[in-house]
Amino acid sequence: MTRIKDAESWCLFNPKDVPGLSSVYGDEFDELYVDYEADKTISKQKVPAKDLWNAILECQVKTGGPYMVFKDSVNCAL
């Protein structure tokens, strides 16, 4: 949200290139994300954070769900 407010960009990564990023949160996520973002050897696509946020909101409005669902062990049938 800080990057949206500050009109900055957000990087999209291939999850295979950024191990551990999906399993941390808070300050630990911020630190790891910035490290991966600065790494020139990792392929990434920069997009304006506000555009990404608007795309997420548009999808939520179209599907009627006021939430985001992630594929993880909680949401997968065993």
C-alpha positions as CSV (number, residue, x, y, z in Angstrom):
1,M,0.0,0.0,0.0
2,T,2.9,2.3,0.6
3,R,4.0,2.0,-3.0
4,I,0.5,2.8,-4.2
5,K,0.4,5.9,-2.0
6,D,3.9,7.0,-3.1
7,A,3.1,6.3,-6.8
8,E,5.9,3.8,-7.1
9,S,6.3,0.6,-9.1
10,W,5.8,-3.0,-8.0
11,C,7.9,-5.9,-9.4
12,L,6.3,-9.1,-10.5
13,F,8.6,-12.2,-10.1
14,N,8.6,-15.8,-11.1
15,P,8.1,-17.6,-7.8
16,K,10.8,-20.0,-8.7
17,D,13.3,-17.2,-8.8
18,V,12.5,-15.8,-5.4
19,P,12.5,-18.6,-2.9
20,G,11.0,-17.9,0.5
21,L,9.2,-14.7,-0.5
22,S,5.7,-16.3,-0.3
23,S,6.3,-17.7,3.2
24,V,7.2,-14.4,5.0
25,Y,5.3,-11.3,5.9
26,G,5.8,-7.9,7.5
27,D,9.2,-6.4,7.8
28,E,10.8,-9.7,6.8
29,F,8.8,-9.7,3.6
30,D,9.8,-6.0,2.9
31,E,13.5,-6.7,3.4
32,L,13.5,-9.9,1.2
33,Y,11.4,-8.2,-1.5
34,V,13.7,-5.2,-1.7
35,D,16.7,-7.6,-1.9
36,Y,15.2,-9.5,-4.7
37,E,14.1,-6.3,-6.5
38,A,17.7,-5.0,-6.4
39,D,19.2,-8.3,-7.7
40,K,20.1,-7.8,-11.3
41,T,20.2,-11.6,-12.0
42,I,16.5,-12.1,-11.2
43,S,14.0,-11.6,-14.1
44,K,11.2,-9.2,-13.1
45,Q,8.5,-7.0,-14.6
46,K,7.9,-3.6,-13.1
47,V,4.4,-2.2,-13.2
48,P,2.9,0.8,-11.5
49,A,1.6,-0.3,-8.1
50,K,-1.6,1.7,-8.6
51,D,-2.3,0.0,-11.9
52,L,-1.8,-3.4,-10.3
53,W,-4.1,-2.5,-7.4
54,N,-6.8,-1.2,-9.8
55,A,-6.6,-4.5,-11.8
56,I,-7.1,-6.5,-8.5
57,L,-10.0,-4.3,-7.5
58,E,-11.6,-4.6,-11.0
59,C,-11.3,-8.4,-10.8
60,Q,-12.9,-8.5,-7.4
61,V,-15.8,-6.3,-8.6
62,K,-16.4,-8.5,-11.7
63,T,-16.4,-11.8,-9.7
64,G,-18.5,-10.4,-6.8
65,G,-16.0,-11.5,-4.2
66,P,-14.7,-8.9,-1.8
67,Y,-11.6,-11.0,-1.0
68,M,-8.6,-12.7,-2.6
69,V,-8.0,-16.4,-2.6
70,F,-4.5,-17.8,-2.7
71,K,-3.6,-21.3,-3.7
72,D,-2.0,-22.8,-0.6
73,S,-2.5,-25.8,1.7
74,V,-5.5,-24.2,3.4
75,N,-7.4,-23.7,0.2
76,C,-6.5,-27.0,-1.5
77,A,-8.5,-30.2,-1.2
78,L,-6.5,-33.1,0.1
